[in-house]
Amino acid sequence: MLRIAILVSFCCIIFFSCRETNPRAKKLCDCYRNLHVAKTTKEVNFWSDSCTNLYLNILQELSTDADEMNAFETDYKKCQ
């Protein structure tokens, strides 16, 4: 019985972790990941500006599509 529970849990984890994410959310998460590993002030400033601009562009692109905006926000929250 325990083996079945472990197997089902493992399958659920694999299914949800391999689910395709919103490409915009992935791009923004990758940008912020680069910001967090930046070492110099110049790198931090570069990535901070880049991520802010990317986020604003994404919001502008999705401003007319509520479904896409919800998908983006859901996936973006998962990576924060």
C-alpha angles and dihedrals in degrees: 000000000000090000091055092050091050092047093050091047091049092050091050092050092050092047096050096040093051094048113122112256129212106277093221092052091048091050092050092046090051089050092053090045088057090049092054093053095044111122108189129056089242092055092046091051092047095050093041092055092042094051093046092050092046092051092049091048091050091050090050093049093049098041092101098044114066095181093053090045091054092048090049094048093048094052093040092054090053092060099042 
